[in-house]
Amino acid sequence: LDNFKFIEVDSINKIVRFRPGNWKVQDDIIIPSNYRVISNGNLNLDFLNSAKFISYSPSICAIYSPEIISNL
């Protein structure tokens, strides 16, 4: 996850946070178990080259702003 500039990982509190923005994803995003996955909205992930989003943890998304995942 450290290879993605739009993902912040807090290993101590076990939180994966997605930064807002429009991002092209060319590699698989794999979230380990026992992490909270948080997006505060205004997130657009465009998956290219058959990249995948795999999460072994629950996701928490903002209620007020959209999250868009394309080509998944």
All heavy atoms as a GROMACS GRO file, in nm:
protein
  583
    1LEU      N    1   0.081  -0.120   0.000
    1LEU     CA    2   0.000   0.000   0.000
    1LEU      C    3   0.085   0.126   0.000
    1LEU      O    4   0.038   0.232  -0.040
    1LEU     CB    5  -0.093   0.000   0.122
    1LEU     CG    6  -0.200  -0.108   0.124
    1LEU    CD1    7  -0.276  -0.105   0.254
    1LEU    CD2    8  -0.293  -0.096   0.007
    2ASP      N    9   0.208   0.114   0.044
    2ASP     CA   10   0.296   0.231   0.049
    2ASP      C   11   0.331   0.285  -0.089
    2ASP      O   12   0.376   0.398  -0.102
    2ASP     CB   13   0.424   0.197   0.125
    2ASP     CG   14   0.398   0.170   0.272
    2ASP    OD1   15   0.301   0.225   0.327
    2ASP    OD2   16   0.475   0.093   0.332
    3ASN      N   17   0.309   0.205  -0.194
    3ASN     CA   18   0.340   0.248  -0.330
    3ASN      C   19   0.235   0.343  -0.388
    3ASN      O   20   0.257   0.401  -0.493
    3ASN     CB   21   0.354   0.127  -0.422
    3ASN     CG   22   0.470   0.039  -0.383
    3ASN    OD1   23   0.566   0.084  -0.323
    3ASN    ND2   24   0.462  -0.088  -0.416
    4PHE      N   25   0.121   0.357  -0.321
    4PHE     CA   26   0.014   0.442  -0.371
    4PHE      C   27   0.016   0.575  -0.297
    4PHE      O   28  -0.003   0.579  -0.175
    4PHE     CB   29  -0.122   0.374  -0.351
    4PHE     CG   30  -0.136   0.244  -0.424
    4PHE    CD1   31  -0.120   0.124  -0.358
    4PHE    CD2   32  -0.164   0.243  -0.560
    4PHE    CE1   33  -0.133   0.003  -0.426
    4PHE    CE2   34  -0.178   0.123  -0.628
    4PHE     CZ   35  -0.162   0.004  -0.561
    5LYS      N   36   0.039   0.685  -0.370
    5LYS     CA   37   0.049   0.816  -0.304
    5LYS      C   38  -0.083   0.867  -0.251
    5LYS      O   39  -0.086   0.960  -0.172
    5LYS     CB   40   0.113   0.918  -0.398
    5LYS     CG   41   0.035   0.947  -0.523
    5LYS     CD   42   0.110   1.046  -0.610
    5LYS     CE   43   0.035   1.074  -0.738
    5LYS     NZ   44   0.106   1.169  -0.822
    6PHE      N   45  -0.194   0.803  -0.288
    6PHE     CA   46  -0.325   0.846  -0.242
    6PHE      C   47  -0.376   0.763  -0.124
    6PHE      O   48  -0.488   0.781  -0.079
    6PHE     CB   49  -0.427   0.842  -0.357
    6PHE     CG   50  -0.438   0.708  -0.423
    6PHE    CD1   51  -0.527   0.613  -0.378
    6PHE    CD2   52  -0.357   0.676  -0.531
    6PHE    CE1   53  -0.536   0.490  -0.439
    6PHE    CE2   54  -0.366   0.554  -0.594
    6PHE     CZ   55  -0.456   0.459  -0.547
    7ILE      N   56  -0.290   0.674  -0.073
    7ILE     CA   57  -0.328   0.591   0.041
    7ILE      C   58  -0.233   0.620   0.157
    7ILE      O   59  -0.112   0.616   0.141
    7ILE     CB   60  -0.323   0.441   0.006
    7ILE    CG1   61  -0.422   0.408  -0.104
    7ILE    CG2   62  -0.350   0.356   0.130
    7ILE    CD1   63  -0.417   0.263  -0.151
    8GLU      N   64  -0.291   0.648   0.274
    8GLU     CA   65  -0.213   0.665   0.397
    8GLU      C   66  -0.239   0.544   0.485
    8GLU      O   67  -0.354   0.504   0.503
    8GLU     CB   68  -0.259   0.790   0.472
    8GLU     CG   69  -0.239   0.920   0.398
    8GLU     CD   70  -0.298   1.037   0.474
    8GLU    OE1   71  -0.312   1.030   0.598
    8GLU    OE2   72  -0.332   1.135   0.408
    9VAL      N   73  -0.132   0.487   0.540
    9VAL     CA   74  -0.146   0.371   0.628
    9VAL      C   75  -0.095   0.407   0.767
    9VAL      O   76   0.018   0.452   0.783
    9VAL     CB   77  -0.068   0.250   0.573
    9VAL    CG1   78  -0.080   0.131   0.667
    9VAL    CG2   79  -0.115   0.213   0.434
   10ASP      N   80  -0.182   0.389   0.864
   10ASP     CA   81  -0.146   0.407   1.004
   10ASP      C   82  -0.138   0.267   1.065
   10ASP      O   83  -0.241   0.209   1.102
   10ASP     CB   84  -0.251   0.493   1.074
   10ASP     CG   85  -0.224   0.513   1.222
   10ASP    OD1   86  -0.140   0.442   1.279
   10ASP    OD2   87  -0.290   0.600   1.281
   11SER      N   88  -0.018   0.211   1.072
   11SER     CA   89   0.000   0.074   1.120
   11SER      C   90  -0.027   0.058   1.268
   11SER      O   91  -0.069  -0.048   1.313
   11SER     CB   92   0.143   0.027   1.089
   11SER     OG   93   0.165   0.027   0.951
   12ILE      N   94  -0.006   0.164   1.345
   12ILE     CA   95  -0.028   0.156   1.489
   12ILE      C   96  -0.177   0.143   1.520
   12ILE      O   97  -0.218   0.057   1.598
   12ILE     CB   98   0.032   0.279   1.560
   12ILE    CG1   99   0.184   0.276   1.546
   12ILE    CG2  100  -0.008   0.283   1.707
   12ILE    CD1  101   0.254   0.401   1.591
   13ASN      N  102  -0.258   0.229   1.457
   13ASN     CA  103  -0.403   0.226   1.480
   13ASN      C  104  -0.478   0.139   1.380
   13ASN      O  105  -0.600   0.129   1.386
   13ASN     CB  106  -0.459   0.368   1.476
   13ASN     CG  107  -0.405   0.452   1.588
   13ASN    OD1  108  -0.411   0.414   1.704
   13ASN    ND2  109  -0.347   0.566   1.554
   14LYS      N  110  -0.404   0.078   1.289
   14LYS     CA  111  -0.461  -0.012   1.187
   14LYS      C  112  -0.569   0.056   1.104
   14LYS      O  113  -0.683   0.010   1.097
   14LYS     CB  114  -0.513  -0.140   1.252
   14LYS     CG  115  -0.406  -0.219   1.322
   14LYS     CD  116  -0.419  -0.364   1.293
   14LYS     CE  117  -0.303  -0.439   1.355
   14LYS     NZ  118  -0.242  -0.526   1.263
   15ILE      N  119  -0.531   0.168   1.041
   15ILE     CA  120  -0.622   0.245   0.956
   15ILE      C  121  -0.559   0.263   0.819
   15ILE      O  122  -0.442   0.299   0.808
   15ILE     CB  123  -0.654   0.383   1.017
   15ILE    CG1  124  -0.728   0.366   1.150
   15ILE    CG2  125  -0.735   0.469   0.922
   15ILE    CD1  126  -0.746   0.495   1.227
   16VAL      N  127  -0.638   0.238   0.715
   16VAL     CA  128  -0.600   0.270   0.578
   16VAL      C  129  -0.694   0.381   0.533
   16VAL      O  130  -0.815   0.364   0.535
   16VAL     CB  131  -0.614   0.147   0.484
   16VAL    CG1  132  -0.588   0.185   0.341
   16VAL    CG2  133  -0.521   0.036   0.529
   17ARG      N  134  -0.637   0.496   0.496
   17ARG     CA  135  -0.717   0.612   0.458
   17ARG      C  136  -0.687   0.650   0.314
   17ARG      O  137  -0.572   0.665   0.275
   17ARG     CB  138  -0.687   0.729   0.551
   17ARG     CG  139  -0.774   0.850   0.528
   17ARG     CD  140  -0.743   0.961   0.625
   17ARG     NE  141  -0.731   0.919   0.764
   17ARG     CZ  142  -0.833   0.910   0.848
   17ARG    NH1  143  -0.954   0.940   0.810
   17ARG    NH2  144  -0.812   0.872   0.973
   18PHE      N  145  -0.793   0.666   0.234
   18PHE     CA  146  -0.779   0.710   0.095
   18PHE      C  147  -0.792   0.862   0.089
   18PHE      O  148  -0.888   0.918   0.143
   18PHE     CB  149  -0.888   0.646   0.008
   18PHE     CG  150  -0.862   0.502  -0.024
   18PHE    CD1  151  -0.891   0.403   0.068
   18PHE    CD2  152  -0.806   0.467  -0.146
   18PHE    CE1  153  -0.866   0.269   0.039
   18PHE    CE2  154  -0.781   0.334  -0.176
   18PHE     CZ  155  -0.811   0.236  -0.083
   19ARG      N  156  -0.697   0.926   0.025
   19ARG     CA  157  -0.702   1.071   0.006
   19ARG      C  158  -0.799   1.104  -0.107
   19ARG      O  159  -0.810   1.029  -0.204
   19ARG     CB  160  -0.564   1.124  -0.030
   19ARG     CG  161  -0.465   1.110   0.081
   19ARG     CD  162  -0.332   1.167   0.042
   19ARG     NE  163  -0.240   1.154   0.153
   19ARG     CZ  164  -0.110   1.146   0.140
   19ARG    NH1  165  -0.055   1.151   0.021
   19ARG    NH2  166  -0.033   1.136   0.246
   20PRO      N  167  -0.869   1.217  -0.098
   20PRO     CA  168  -0.960   1.258  -0.205
   20PRO      C  169  -0.884   1.285  -0.335
   20PRO      O  170  -0.766   1.318  -0.332
   20PRO     CB  171  -1.023   1.387  -0.153
   20PRO     CG  172  -0.984   1.401  -0.011
   20PRO     CD  173  -0.867   1.311   0.013
   21GLY      N  174  -0.953   1.270  -0.446
   21GLY     CA  175  -0.894   1.301  -0.576
   21GLY      C  176  -0.933   1.200  -0.680
   21GLY      O  177  -1.004   1.103  -0.654
   22ASN      N  178  -0.884   1.224  -0.800
   22ASN     CA  179  -0.903   1.133  -0.914
   22ASN      C  180  -0.773   1.058  -0.935
   22ASN      O  181  -0.670   1.121  -0.964
   22ASN     CB  182  -0.941   1.212  -1.039
   22ASN     CG  183  -1.072   1.285  -1.022
   22ASN    OD1  184  -1.170   1.225  -0.982
   22ASN    ND2  185  -1.073   1.413  -1.051
   23TRP      N  186  -0.777   0.928  -0.921
   23TRP     CA  187  -0.654   0.848  -0.926
   23TRP      C  188  -0.667   0.734  -1.026
   23TRP      O  189  -0.769   0.667  -1.031
   23TRP     CB  190  -0.625   0.791  -0.787
   23TRP     CG  191  -0.622   0.893  -0.680
   23TRP    CD1  192  -0.722   0.920  -0.590
   23TRP    CD2  193  -0.517   0.983  -0.649
   23TRP    NE1  194  -0.685   1.021  -0.506
   23TRP    CE2  195  -0.558   1.062  -0.539
   23TRP    CE3  196  -0.390   1.005  -0.702
   23TRP    CZ2  197  -0.479   1.160  -0.483
   23TRP    CZ3  198  -0.311   1.103  -0.646
   23TRP    CH2  199  -0.355   1.180  -0.538
   24LYS      N  200  -0.562   0.711  -1.101
   24LYS     CA  201  -0.554   0.596  -1.190
   24LYS      C  202  -0.477   0.486  -1.117
   24LYS      O  203  -0.368   0.509  -1.066
   24LYS     CB  204  -0.484   0.634  -1.320
   24LYS     CG  205  -0.564   0.737  -1.399
   24LYS     CD  206  -0.520   0.745  -1.541
   24LYS     CE  207  -0.594   0.850  -1.618
   24LYS     NZ  208  -0.737   0.834  -1.625
   25VAL      N  209  -0.535   0.368  -1.113
   25VAL     CA  210  -0.477   0.256  -1.039
   25VAL      C  211  -0.436   0.150  -1.140
   25VAL      O  212  -0.520   0.096  -1.212
   25VAL     CB  213  -0.579   0.198  -0.939
   25VAL    CG1  214  -0.518   0.083  -0.861
   25VAL    CG2  215  -0.630   0.306  -0.846
   26GLN      N  216  -0.306   0.120  -1.146
   26GLN     CA  217  -0.255   0.022  -1.242
   26GLN      C  218  -0.208  -0.107  -1.177
   26GLN      O  219  -0.176  -0.203  -1.245
   26GLN     CB  220  -0.143   0.084  -1.324
   26GLN     CG  221  -0.191   0.202  -1.406
   26GLN     CD  222  -0.083   0.257  -1.497
   26GLN    OE1  223   0.022   0.197  -1.516
   26GLN    NE2  224  -0.109   0.372  -1.555
   27ASP      N  225  -0.204  -0.109  -1.044
   27ASP     CA  226  -0.164  -0.228  -0.969
   27ASP      C  227  -0.274  -0.262  -0.869
   27ASP      O  228  -0.351  -0.176  -0.828
   27ASP     CB  229  -0.033  -0.202  -0.894
   27ASP     CG  230   0.083  -0.173  -0.988
   27ASP    OD1  231   0.103  -0.253  -1.083
   27ASP    OD2  232   0.152  -0.073  -0.968
   28ASP      N  233  -0.278  -0.388  -0.828
   28ASP     CA  234  -0.378  -0.432  -0.730
   28ASP      C  235  -0.363  -0.357  -0.598
   28ASP      O  236  -0.250  -0.333  -0.552
   28ASP     CB  237  -0.365  -0.581  -0.704
   28ASP     CG  238  -0.399  -0.666  -0.825
   28ASP    OD1  239  -0.452  -0.611  -0.924
   28ASP    OD2  240  -0.371  -0.786  -0.820
   29ILE      N  241  -0.475  -0.320  -0.539
   29ILE     CA  242  -0.478  -0.265  -0.404
   29ILE      C  243  -0.528  -0.379  -0.315
   29ILE      O  244  -0.640  -0.427  -0.332
   29ILE     CB  245  -0.572  -0.144  -0.393
   29ILE    CG1  246  -0.520  -0.028  -0.479
   29ILE    CG2  247  -0.585  -0.101  -0.247
   29ILE    CD1  248  -0.614   0.091  -0.483
   30ILE      N  249  -0.445  -0.421  -0.221
   30ILE     CA  250  -0.482  -0.532  -0.132
   30ILE      C  251  -0.475  -0.481   0.011
   30ILE      O  252  -0.368  -0.442   0.060
   30ILE     CB  253  -0.390  -0.653  -0.152
   30ILE    CG1  254  -0.397  -0.699  -0.298
   30ILE    CG2  255  -0.428  -0.766  -0.056
   30ILE    CD1  256  -0.299  -0.808  -0.335
   31ILE      N  257  -0.590  -0.479   0.078
   31ILE     CA  258  -0.601  -0.432   0.215
   31ILE      C  259  -0.597  -0.553   0.307
   31ILE      O  260  -0.679  -0.644   0.295
   31ILE     CB  261  -0.734  -0.356   0.238
   31ILE    CG1  262  -0.758  -0.249   0.130
   31ILE    CG2  263  -0.739  -0.300   0.379
   31ILE    CD1  264  -0.666  -0.132   0.134
   32PRO      N  265  -0.502  -0.557   0.402
   32PRO     CA  266  -0.495  -0.671   0.493
   32PRO      C  267  -0.611  -0.672   0.593
   32PRO      O  268  -0.682  -0.572   0.609
   32PRO     CB  269  -0.361  -0.650   0.565
   32PRO     CG  270  -0.325  -0.509   0.546
   32PRO     CD  271  -0.396  -0.460   0.424
   33SER      N  272  -0.629  -0.783   0.661
   33SER     CA  273  -0.736  -0.794   0.760
   33SER      C  274  -0.703  -0.710   0.884
   33SER      O  275  -0.588  -0.673   0.906
   33SER     CB  276  -0.758  -0.941   0.799
   33SER     OG  277  -0.640  -0.993   0.855
   34ASN      N  278  -0.806  -0.682   0.960
   34ASN     CA  279  -0.796  -0.609   1.086
   34ASN      C  280  -0.760  -0.462   1.071
   34ASN      O  281  -0.709  -0.401   1.165
   34ASN     CB  282  -0.698  -0.678   1.182
   34ASN     CG  283  -0.741  -0.819   1.214
   34ASN    OD1  284  -0.859  -0.844   1.238
   34ASN    ND2  285  -0.649  -0.912   1.213
   35TYR      N  286  -0.782  -0.405   0.954
   35TYR     CA  287  -0.763  -0.262   0.932
   35TYR      C  288  -0.899  -0.198   0.909
   35TYR      O  289  -0.990  -0.262   0.857
   35TYR     CB  290  -0.674  -0.235   0.810
   35TYR     CG  291  -0.527  -0.239   0.841
   35TYR    CD1  292  -0.461  -0.359   0.861
   35TYR    CD2  293  -0.452  -0.122   0.849
   35TYR    CE1  294  -0.326  -0.363   0.888
   35TYR    CE2  295  -0.317  -0.125   0.876
   35TYR     CZ  296  -0.255  -0.245   0.896
   35TYR     OH  297  -0.120  -0.249   0.925
   36ARG      N  298  -0.913  -0.072   0.945
   36ARG     CA  299  -1.030   0.006   0.905
   36ARG      C  300  -0.993   0.080   0.779
   36ARG      O  301  -0.887   0.142   0.771
   36ARG     CB  302  -1.071   0.105   1.014
   36ARG     CG  303  -1.132   0.037   1.134
   36ARG     CD  304  -1.191   0.133   1.233
   36ARG     NE  305  -1.098   0.244   1.259
   36ARG     CZ  306  -1.133   0.363   1.304
   36ARG    NH1  307  -1.258   0.388   1.332
   36ARG    NH2  308  -1.045   0.457   1.324
   37VAL      N  309  -1.078   0.073   0.679
   37VAL     CA  310  -1.055   0.139   0.550
   37VAL      C  311  -1.148   0.259   0.544
   37VAL      O  312  -1.270   0.244   0.551
   37VAL     CB  313  -1.082   0.044   0.432
   37VAL    CG1  314  -1.053   0.113   0.301
   37VAL    CG2  315  -0.997  -0.082   0.446
   38ILE      N  316  -1.090   0.380   0.533
   38ILE     CA  317  -1.168   0.502   0.542
   38ILE      C  318  -1.147   0.589   0.418
   38ILE      O  319  -1.035   0.609   0.373
   38ILE     CB  320  -1.130   0.582   0.667
   38ILE    CG1  321  -1.159   0.499   0.792
   38ILE    CG2  322  -1.204   0.716   0.672
   38ILE    CD1  323  -1.111   0.562   0.920
   39SER      N  324  -1.259   0.639   0.366
   39SER     CA  325  -1.256   0.740   0.261
   39SER      C  326  -1.347   0.853   0.306
   39SER      O  327  -1.461   0.830   0.347
   39SER     CB  328  -1.306   0.682   0.129
   39SER     OG  329  -1.330   0.787   0.038
   40ASN      N  330  -1.297   0.975   0.298
   40ASN     CA  331  -1.377   1.090   0.340
   40ASN      C  332  -1.452   1.152   0.222
   40ASN      O  333  -1.504   1.260   0.232
   40ASN     CB  334  -1.289   1.194   0.408
   40ASN     CG  335  -1.240   1.143   0.541
   40ASN    OD1  336  -1.310   1.072   0.611
   40ASN    ND2  337  -1.118   1.177   0.576
   41GLY      N  338  -1.455   1.084   0.110
   41GLY     CA  339  -1.533   1.131  -0.004
   41GLY      C  340  -1.448   1.195  -0.112
   41GLY      O  341  -1.326   1.207  -0.100
   42ASN      N  342  -1.518   1.234  -0.220
   42ASN     CA  343  -1.452   1.294  -0.337
   42ASN      C  344  -1.337   1.206  -0.386
   42ASN      O  345  -1.229   1.256  -0.416
   42ASN     CB  346  -1.405   1.435  -0.307
   42ASN     CG  347  -1.521   1.527  -0.281
   42ASN    OD1  348  -1.622   1.520  -0.351
   42ASN    ND2  349  -1.509   1.610  -0.180
   43LEU      N  350  -1.361   1.077  -0.391
   43LEU     CA  351  -1.261   0.980  -0.434
   43LEU      C  352  -1.307   0.914  -0.562
   43LEU      O  353  -1.420   0.865  -0.571
   43LEU     CB  354  -1.241   0.874  -0.325
   43LEU     CG  355  -1.148   0.759  -0.359
   43LEU    CD1  356  -1.005   0.809  -0.375
   43LEU    CD2  357  -1.155   0.653  -0.250
   44ASN      N  358  -1.222   0.914  -0.663
   44ASN     CA  359  -1.250   0.847  -0.790
   44ASN      C  360  -1.130   0.761  -0.823
   44ASN      O  361  -1.022   0.812  -0.850
   44ASN     CB  362  -1.275   0.950  -0.900
   44ASN     CG  363  -1.310   0.886  -1.033
   44ASN    OD1  364  -1.308   0.765  -1.047
   44ASN    ND2  365  -1.341   0.968  -1.131
   45LEU      N  366  -1.150   0.630  -0.817
   45LEU     CA  367  -1.044   0.534  -0.852
   45LEU      C  368  -1.076   0.474  -0.987
   45LEU      O  369  -1.180   0.412  -1.004
   45LEU     CB  370  -1.036   0.424  -0.746
   45LEU     CG  371  -1.002   0.466  -0.604
   45LEU    CD1  372  -1.005   0.346  -0.512
   45LEU    CD2  373  -0.868   0.536  -0.598
   46ASP      N  374  -0.986   0.491  -1.082
   46ASP     CA  375  -1.003   0.437  -1.217
   46ASP      C  376  -0.904   0.321  -1.232
   46ASP      O  377  -0.784   0.343  -1.244
   46ASP     CB  378  -0.976   0.546  -1.320
   46ASP     CG  379  -1.005   0.501  -1.462
   46ASP    OD1  380  -1.060   0.391  -1.480
   46ASP    OD2  381  -0.972   0.578  -1.555
   47PHE      N  382  -0.955   0.198  -1.227
   47PHE     CA  383  -0.869   0.079  -1.233
   47PHE      C  384  -0.836   0.046  -1.378
   47PHE      O  385  -0.926   0.027  -1.460
   47PHE     CB  386  -0.938  -0.038  -1.163
   47PHE     CG  387  -0.934  -0.028  -1.014
   47PHE    CD1  388  -1.025   0.052  -0.946
   47PHE    CD2  389  -0.838  -0.094  -0.942
   47PHE    CE1  390  -1.022   0.063  -0.809
   47PHE    CE2  391  -0.832  -0.083  -0.804
   47PHE     CZ  392  -0.925  -0.004  -0.737
   48LEU      N  393  -0.708   0.035  -1.408
   48LEU     CA  394  -0.658   0.008  -1.542
   48LEU      C  395  -0.580  -0.123  -1.542
   48LEU      O  396  -0.536  -0.171  -1.437
   48LEU     CB  397  -0.568   0.123  -1.588
   48LEU     CG  398  -0.630   0.263  -1.579
   48LEU    CD1  399  -0.523   0.368  -1.607
   48LEU    CD2  400  -0.746   0.276  -1.675
   49ASN      N  401  -0.557  -0.178  -1.659
   49ASN     CA  402  -0.473  -0.299  -1.676
   49ASN      C  403  -0.517  -0.415  -1.586
   49ASN      O  404  -0.435  -0.485  -1.529
   49ASN     CB  405  -0.326  -0.266  -1.648
   49ASN     CG  406  -0.274  -0.159  -1.739
   49ASN    OD1  407  -0.314  -0.149  -1.854
   49ASN    ND2  408  -0.185  -0.076  -1.688
   50SER      N  409  -0.647  -0.430  -1.570
   50SER     CA  410  -0.704  -0.540  -1.490
   50SER      C  411  -0.665  -0.533  -1.342
   50SER      O  412  -0.664  -0.635  -1.272
   50SER     CB  413  -0.664  -0.676  -1.547
   50SER     OG  414  -0.712  -0.690  -1.678
   51ALA      N  415  -0.630  -0.415  -1.293
   51ALA     CA  416  -0.599  -0.399  -1.151
   51ALA      C  417  -0.723  -0.431  -1.068
   51ALA      O  418  -0.836  -0.412  -1.112
   51ALA     CB  419  -0.550  -0.257  -1.124
   52LYS      N  420  -0.700  -0.478  -0.946
   52LYS     CA  421  -0.810  -0.521  -0.859
   52LYS      C  422  -0.804  -0.449  -0.724
   52LYS      O  423  -0.698  -0.406  -0.680
   52LYS     CB  424  -0.800  -0.671  -0.835
   52LYS     CG  425  -0.818  -0.754  -0.959
   52LYS     CD  426  -0.788  -0.899  -0.930
   52LYS     CE  427  -0.790  -0.983  -1.054
   52LYS     NZ  428  -0.687  -0.949  -1.150
   53PHE      N  429  -0.920  -0.440  -0.660
   53PHE     CA  430  -0.931  -0.392  -0.523
   53PHE      C  431  -0.976  -0.511  -0.440
   53PHE      O  432  -1.086  -0.564  -0.459
   53PHE     CB  433  -1.034  -0.279  -0.513
   53PHE     CG  434  -1.045  -0.223  -0.375
   53PHE    CD1  435  -0.964  -0.119  -0.333
   53PHE    CD2  436  -1.138  -0.274  -0.285
   53PHE    CE1  437  -0.975  -0.067  -0.205
   53PHE    CE2  438  -1.150  -0.223  -0.157
   53PHE     CZ  439  -1.068  -0.120  -0.117
   54ILE      N  440  -0.889  -0.554  -0.348
   54ILE     CA  441  -0.919  -0.668  -0.263
   54ILE      C  442  -0.903  -0.623  -0.119
   54ILE      O  443  -0.797  -0.575  -0.080
   54ILE     CB  444  -0.824  -0.787  -0.292
   54ILE    CG1  445  -0.837  -0.829  -0.438
   54ILE    CG2  446  -0.853  -0.903  -0.196
   54ILE    CD1  447  -0.732  -0.926  -0.484
   55SER      N  448  -1.011  -0.634  -0.041
   55SER     CA  449  -1.005  -0.593   0.098
   55SER      C  450  -1.048  -0.707   0.188
   55SER      O  451  -1.154  -0.766   0.169
   55SER     CB  452  -1.094  -0.471   0.121
   55SER     OG  453  -1.087  -0.433   0.257
   56TYR      N  454  -0.964  -0.734   0.287
   56TYR     CA  455  -0.996  -0.832   0.389
   56TYR      C  456  -1.045  -0.762   0.516
   56TYR      O  457  -1.050  -0.821   0.623
   56TYR     CB  458  -0.875  -0.920   0.418
   56TYR     CG  459  -0.833  -1.000   0.298
   56TYR    CD1  460  -0.726  -0.960   0.219
   56TYR    CD2  461  -0.902  -1.115   0.262
   56TYR    CE1  462  -0.689  -1.033   0.106
   56TYR    CE2  463  -0.866  -1.188   0.150
   56TYR     CZ  464  -0.759  -1.147   0.074
   56TYR     OH  465  -0.723  -1.218  -0.038
   57SER      N  466  -1.078  -0.633   0.502
   57SER     CA  467  -1.126  -0.550   0.611
   57SER      C  468  -1.251  -0.476   0.567
   57SER      O  469  -1.271  -0.454   0.448
   57SER     CB  470  -1.019  -0.448   0.651
   57SER     OG  471  -0.904  -0.512   0.702
   58PRO      N  472  -1.335  -0.432   0.662
   58PRO     CA  473  -1.452  -0.353   0.625
   58PRO      C  474  -1.412  -0.214   0.578
   58PRO      O  475  -1.307  -0.162   0.616
   58PRO     CB  476  -1.532  -0.346   0.755
   58PRO     CG  477  -1.434  -0.372   0.863
   58PRO     CD  478  -1.327  -0.459   0.805
   59SER      N  479  -1.495  -0.153   0.493
   59SER     CA  480  -1.470  -0.019   0.441
   59SER      C  481  -1.571   0.080   0.499
   59SER      O  482  -1.686   0.046   0.518
   59SER     CB  483  -1.482  -0.017   0.288
   59SER     OG  484  -1.385  -0.101   0.232
   60ILE      N  485  -1.524   0.201   0.524
   60ILE     CA  486  -1.610   0.308   0.574
   60ILE      C  487  -1.599   0.422   0.475
   60ILE      O  488  -1.491   0.475   0.451
   60ILE     CB  489  -1.566   0.356   0.714
   60ILE    CG1  490  -1.570   0.239   0.812
   60ILE    CG2  491  -1.654   0.472   0.760
   60ILE    CD1  492  -1.507   0.270   0.946
   61CYS      N  493  -1.711   0.461   0.415
   61CYS     CA  494  -1.712   0.568   0.316
   61CYS      C  495  -1.792   0.686   0.368
   61CYS      O  496  -1.881   0.671   0.451
   61CYS     CB  497  -1.773   0.519   0.185
   61CYS     SG  498  -1.680   0.385   0.111
   62ALA      N  499  -1.760   0.803   0.318
   62ALA     CA  500  -1.831   0.925   0.358
   62ALA      C  501  -1.975   0.921   0.310
   62ALA      O  502  -2.004   0.873   0.202
   62ALA     CB  503  -1.760   1.047   0.302
   63ILE      N  504  -2.063   0.974   0.389
   63ILE     CA  505  -2.204   0.981   0.352
   63ILE      C  506  -2.230   1.099   0.260
   63ILE      O  507  -2.313   1.095   0.172
   63ILE     CB  508  -2.290   0.993   0.479
   63ILE    CG1  509  -2.275   0.868   0.563
   63ILE    CG2  510  -2.436   1.017   0.444
   63ILE    CD1  511  -2.339   0.877   0.699
   64TYR      N  512  -2.156   1.207   0.277
   64TYR     CA  513  -2.184   1.333   0.210
   64TYR      C  514  -2.120   1.348   0.074
   64TYR      O  515  -2.160   1.432  -0.003
   64TYR     CB  516  -2.142   1.449   0.300
   64TYR     CG  517  -2.203   1.440   0.436
   64TYR    CD1  518  -2.125   1.409   0.546
   64TYR    CD2  519  -2.339   1.457   0.454
   64TYR    CE1  520  -2.182   1.398   0.672
   64TYR    CE2  521  -2.397   1.446   0.580
   64TYR     CZ  522  -2.317   1.417   0.689
   64TYR     OH  523  -2.374   1.405   0.811
   65SER      N  524  -2.018   1.273   0.044
   65SER     CA  525  -1.946   1.288  -0.082
   65SER      C  526  -1.934   1.154  -0.152
   65SER      O  527  -1.919   1.051  -0.088
   65SER     CB  528  -1.806   1.344  -0.056
   65SER     OG  529  -1.814   1.469   0.005
   66PRO      N  530  -1.940   1.154  -0.283
   66PRO     CA  531  -1.939   1.025  -0.355
   66PRO      C  532  -1.800   0.963  -0.365
   66PRO      O  533  -1.700   1.032  -0.368
   66PRO     CB  534  -1.989   1.065  -0.493
   66PRO     CG  535  -1.946   1.207  -0.509
   66PRO     CD  536  -1.956   1.267  -0.371
   67GLU      N  537  -1.800   0.834  -0.371
   67GLU     CA  538  -1.682   0.756  -0.408
   67GLU      C  539  -1.716   0.686  -0.538
   67GLU      O  540  -1.824   0.630  -0.550
   67GLU     CB  541  -1.647   0.650  -0.302
   67GLU     CG  542  -1.578   0.700  -0.180
   67GLU     CD  543  -1.671   0.766  -0.081
   67GLU    OE1  544  -1.788   0.731  -0.073
   67GLU    OE2  545  -1.623   0.855  -0.011
   68ILE      N  546  -1.628   0.692  -0.632
   68ILE     CA  547  -1.652   0.629  -0.763
   68ILE      C  548  -1.536   0.535  -0.792
   68ILE      O  549  -1.420   0.573  -0.784
   68ILE     CB  550  -1.662   0.736  -0.874
   68ILE    CG1  551  -1.779   0.830  -0.844
   68ILE    CG2  552  -1.677   0.669  -1.010
   68ILE    CD1  553  -1.783   0.950  -0.934
   69ILE      N  554  -1.572   0.413  -0.826
   69ILE     CA  555  -1.472   0.314  -0.866
   69ILE      C  556  -1.505   0.273  -1.008
   69ILE      O  557  -1.614   0.222  -1.035
   69ILE     CB  558  -1.471   0.194  -0.771
   69ILE    CG1  559  -1.438   0.241  -0.629
   69ILE    CG2  560  -1.375   0.089  -0.819
   69ILE    CD1  561  -1.443   0.133  -0.526
   70SER      N  562  -1.411   0.296  -1.100
   70SER     CA  563  -1.436   0.270  -1.242
   70SER      C  564  -1.352   0.154  -1.291
   70SER      O  565  -1.243   0.130  -1.243
   70SER     CB  566  -1.398   0.394  -1.325
   70SER     OG  567  -1.466   0.507  -1.279
   71ASN      N  568  -1.406   0.082  -1.389
   71ASN     CA  569  -1.335  -0.026  -1.460
   71ASN      C  570  -1.289  -0.137  -1.368
   71ASN      O  571  -1.190  -0.201  -1.395
   71ASN     CB  572  -1.213   0.031  -1.536
   71ASN     CG  573  -1.253   0.131  -1.639
   71ASN    OD1  574  -1.354   0.113  -1.707
   71ASN    ND2  575  -1.178   0.239  -1.650
   72LEU      N  576  -1.359  -0.160  -1.261
   72LEU     CA  577  -1.318  -0.266  -1.169
   72LEU      C  578  -1.378  -0.397  -1.210
   72LEU      O  579  -1.487  -0.411  -1.248
   72LEU     CB  580  -1.362  -0.230  -1.026
   72LEU     CG  581  -1.313  -0.321  -0.915
   72LEU    CD1  582  -1.161  -0.325  -0.912
   72LEU    CD2  583  -1.365  -0.272  -0.784
   0.00000   0.00000   0.00000
